[in-house]
Amino acid sequence: MKTIFLAERNKNVREFISRELLTLGYRIRGFKNARDLLEGIKTSGRADVIVLGEDLPDMAIVDTVHNIRKNRPTQPVVLHTLDAYENGFLPDPNLLFAKKQSDLGELIAALRQC
């Protein structure tokens, strides 16, 4: 069973994604902002995958990924965004993109690649 750290500012979206992924057998730890996520990475053990919403209130997504990469350069990260958000990122085989939609199909497909 994979452990996912999910950073999403919208509580309702965070709870929806968590609930759906729990039914698929994932363990979920939710975070409302980048600061809490980065602290959780330091103190809560290892996540198999980190899922980032694009609009965290306290840090740009590019900066959040950069901070994750400082200590975990090969950590799988999925950017869950409304648009393709690949601009601004260097090629990274452990960085995947999943478009936010009314269903979680793209996110689930990205998680299966990790």
KEVEXPA-424281 format. One record per residue (C-alpha): x, z, y; residue number from 1. Coordinates in steps of 0.25 Angstrom, whole numbers, always signed. Example, Ala and Ser with C-alpha at 12.3 -4.5 7.8 and 13.67 -1.06 7.14 Angstrom:
residues 2
+-------+-------+-------+-----+
|    c1 |    c3 |    c2 | num |
+-------+-------+-------+-----+
|   +49 |   +31 |   -18 |   1 |
|   +55 |   +29 |    -4 |   2 |
+-------+-------+-------+-----+
end
This chain:
residues 114
+-------+-------+-------+-----+
|    c1 |    c3 |    c2 | num |
+-------+-------+-------+-----+
|    +0 |    +0 |    +0 |   1 |
|    +6 |    -4 |   +13 |   2 |
|    +6 |    +5 |   +26 |   3 |
|    +2 |    -2 |   +39 |   4 |
|    +5 |    +4 |   +52 |   5 |
|    -6 |    -2 |   +61 |   6 |
|    -4 |    -2 |   +76 |   7 |
|   -17 |    -6 |   +84 |   8 |
|   -22 |    -1 |   +97 |   9 |
|   -37 |    -3 |   +94 |  10 |
|   -42 |    +9 |   +86 |  11 |
|   -53 |    +1 |   +80 |  12 |
|   -44 |   -11 |   +76 |  13 |
|   -34 |    -1 |   +70 |  14 |
|   -45 |    +6 |   +62 |  15 |
|   -51 |    -8 |   +57 |  16 |
|   -37 |   -13 |   +52 |  17 |
|   -34 |    +0 |   +46 |  18 |
|   -47 |    +1 |   +38 |  19 |
|   -46 |   -13 |   +33 |  20 |
|   -31 |   -12 |   +29 |  21 |
|   -34 |    +1 |   +22 |  22 |
|   -44 |    -6 |   +13 |  23 |
|   -33 |   -15 |    +9 |  24 |
|   -24 |    -4 |    +5 |  25 |
|   -15 |    -3 |   +17 |  26 |
|   -11 |   +11 |   +23 |  27 |
|   -13 |   +10 |   +38 |  28 |
|    -7 |   +19 |   +49 |  29 |
|   -13 |   +15 |   +63 |  30 |
|    -7 |   +16 |   +77 |  31 |
|   -14 |   +14 |   +90 |  32 |
|    -1 |   +10 |   +98 |  33 |
|   +13 |    +5 |   +96 |  34 |
|   +19 |   +19 |   +99 |  35 |
|   +12 |   +26 |   +88 |  36 |
|   +15 |   +15 |   +79 |  37 |
|   +30 |   +16 |   +82 |  38 |
|   +30 |   +31 |   +80 |  39 |
|   +22 |   +29 |   +67 |  40 |
|   +33 |   +20 |   +62 |  41 |
|   +43 |   +30 |   +65 |  42 |
|   +36 |   +42 |   +59 |  43 |
|   +26 |   +37 |   +48 |  44 |
|   +34 |   +30 |   +38 |  45 |
|   +34 |   +15 |   +35 |  46 |
|   +23 |    +5 |   +37 |  47 |
|   +23 |    -7 |   +28 |  48 |
|   +17 |   -15 |   +40 |  49 |
|   +14 |   -13 |   +54 |  50 |
|    +2 |   -20 |   +61 |  51 |
|    +2 |   -21 |   +76 |  52 |
|    -9 |   -24 |   +85 |  53 |
|    -5 |   -32 |   +96 |  54 |
|   -10 |   -24 |  +108 |  55 |
|    -4 |   -10 |  +106 |  56 |
|    -6 |    -2 |  +119 |  57 |
|    +8 |    +3 |  +121 |  58 |
|   +18 |    -8 |  +116 |  59 |
|   +18 |   -23 |  +115 |  60 |
|   +18 |   -28 |  +101 |  61 |
|   +31 |   -35 |  +103 |  62 |
|   +37 |   -21 |  +107 |  63 |
|   +30 |   -14 |   +95 |  64 |
|   +36 |   -24 |   +85 |  65 |
|   +50 |   -22 |   +92 |  66 |
|   +49 |    -7 |   +90 |  67 |
|   +45 |    -8 |   +76 |  68 |
|   +56 |   -18 |   +73 |  69 |
|   +67 |    -8 |   +79 |  70 |
|   +65 |    +2 |   +67 |  71 |
|   +58 |    -7 |   +57 |  72 |
|   +64 |   -21 |   +58 |  73 |
|   +57 |   -26 |   +45 |  74 |
|   +44 |   -19 |   +47 |  75 |
|   +32 |   -28 |   +44 |  76 |
|   +23 |   -29 |   +57 |  77 |
|   +10 |   -37 |   +58 |  78 |
|    +6 |   -40 |   +72 |  79 |
|   -10 |   -40 |   +72 |  80 |
|   -13 |   -48 |   +85 |  81 |
|   -24 |   -56 |   +91 |  82 |
|   -15 |   -68 |   +93 |  83 |
|    -2 |   -73 |   +87 |  84 |
|    +8 |   -64 |   +93 |  85 |
|   +21 |   -70 |   +87 |  86 |
|   +27 |   -72 |  +101 |  87 |
|   +37 |   -62 |  +105 |  88 |
|   +42 |   -59 |   +91 |  89 |
|   +54 |   -63 |   +84 |  90 |
|   +53 |   -69 |   +70 |  91 |
|   +50 |   -57 |   +61 |  92 |
|   +46 |   -58 |   +46 |  93 |
|   +40 |   -44 |   +47 |  94 |
|   +31 |   -47 |   +59 |  95 |
|   +18 |   -54 |   +55 |  96 |
|    +6 |   -57 |   +64 |  97 |
|    -9 |   -56 |   +61 |  98 |
|   -20 |   -60 |   +70 |  99 |
|   -31 |   -50 |   +73 | 100 |
|   -44 |   -55 |   +68 | 101 |
|   -57 |   -49 |   +65 | 102 |
|   -52 |   -48 |   +50 | 103 |
|   -39 |   -43 |   +46 | 104 |
|   -35 |   -55 |   +37 | 105 |
|   -22 |   -59 |   +45 | 106 |
|   -18 |   -45 |   +46 | 107 |
|   -20 |   -43 |   +31 | 108 |
|   -12 |   -55 |   +28 | 109 |
|    -1 |   -51 |   +37 | 110 |
|    +0 |   -37 |   +30 | 111 |
|    +1 |   -44 |   +16 | 112 |
|   +13 |   -51 |   +21 | 113 |
|   +20 |   -38 |   +24 | 114 |
+-------+-------+-------+-----+
end
